[in-house]
Amino acid sequence: MQFGLPFGATDATAAPPSPPRLYFVRHRRARRYLLRVEADGRVRVTIPRGGSRREAEAFVVRNQAWIDAQLAQVRPPAFTLEAQRAWRTRAREVLPARLYELANQHICLVTAVSIRSQRTRWGSCGRNGHISLNWRLMLMPEWVRDYVLVHELMHLRRMDHSPKFWRHVEAACPDYRVARQWLRRHGPGLR
């Protein structure tokens, strides 16, 4: 694989970069190969059902420019352990209250809320009505955070990402596409 100069390097005599740390994950529900650049610089490659490691490696090669661009934007977490604890405490105060408020507006029954530190999700919803939220939601604008909360609430109506699910999301949050764009652009820097 070819890798360009490290971010900021302009001299051809610069030390050769170390390749990103790739890791491969098989996902039975994935329908295509996916790439995700983690905040720590690792690159997750999702292999769909029926996919092969060889094709996944070829997918990485074909998308190397995108990976390089994403790696150039990766910032290490700037939070001390003490700051993380403070944000988690604040998340426990703010997020459940806002989730229940939105649940009442949209007539959804939430049975429990937990605040976690997921590395790959902003939230999740169980069939039993238990919603888990990532404390890092506190680091984003309220309107984006509300979209994530509405997204999880709409899973209480549809436990998939079908067109019908997205119609529920749009009815509850008409500007959800703008929030999703914000998450795609800025979300990786928050994890």
Protein Blocks (a to p, Z undefined) as FASTA:
>chain_A
ZZdddehiabfkbccdddddddddddfkbcbdcddddfkopacddddehiafklmmmmmm
mmmmmmmmmmmmpccdfbdfklmmmmmmmmmmmmmmmmmmmmmmnopacfbdcddddfkb
cbdcdfkopacddfklmmpcfklmmmmmmmmmmmmmpgcfbfklmmmmmmmmmmlmmmmm
mmmmmmmmmZZ
